[in-house]
Amino acid sequence: MRALVTGGAGFIGSHITDALIDAGHTVTVVDDLSRGKREQVNDRATFVKLDITSPELSVATVDAHPDLIFHTAAQIDVRESVRDPLHDAHVNVVGSVSVLRAAVDAGARRVVFASSGGAIYGDADVIPTPEDQPCRPESPYGTAKLCGEAYGGTFSRQAGLEFVALRYANVYGPRQDPHGEAGVVAIFATRLVHGEPVVINGDGTQTRDYVHVLDVVRANLAAVDGPAGVYNIGTGVETDVNTLYRMLAGAAGVTVQAEHGPAKPGEQRRSCLNTTFTREHLGWSASIGFDEGARSTLEYFTDAG
């Protein structure tokens, strides 16, 4: 199989690329390196430095002639989307439409889209939240991901492109960027291994569903031949930020308490995904518990220095 991975120099995309190559597939990575790192791109992948909103994307995709496209490139910071919704929409909506059009131009069979169960549902009435619940995103980021799903459905109906949307919970693990405001596990982990203070926004009772990146990779591989559709990718376990810190600090051997700062305006209070539908139709469920995942993440940031 020939695959193209957008955002393949980034956190999730680089892990997907590694898994595809290890499985014997031919991979082209497209990344503009605005957040991704060139050294994270597998040496056996073909690398193309390109913005997904560029008119050149269709040419590069036709040249790669992929059977499948894994679309992971994105503006990933929810709070940045609030600060600059136009930029977020340009990358996450216009960019996704550009990828879908390029897929059709290149004759690709399927697009697997990195969506967001953590942001699309908003403050849901049902926790853990199944796929059939209303989508009421609280941020431009969540709205843009929902638009990406809608466009994927449109391209599927108009052009026959198979489309799979994987609604990720809060993904964590090695290679996650510890800088900025995205990736609380990476932020906490890198501060703990360097002996720096950790600040929790608000009272720390806000909850999330933390899923390890290698489980997310397995979900993407399951989506290669599974039924097209929309699937939650999470653990079904709701963890508040105070507990998250205690678990990471315990794994790091740190006894210092976290500090608390002001709450972030408009932050979602609870998020946790029901993955029953995914297990039944894709045959996937999370297998890496947080204790194991925390250790691998802390080891990565310790080795990274």
Order of alpha helices (4+ residues) and beta strands (2+ residues): beta-alpha-beta-beta-alpha-beta-alpha-alpha-alpha-beta-alpha-alpha-beta-beta-alpha-beta-beta-beta-alpha-beta-beta-alpha-beta-alpha-alpha
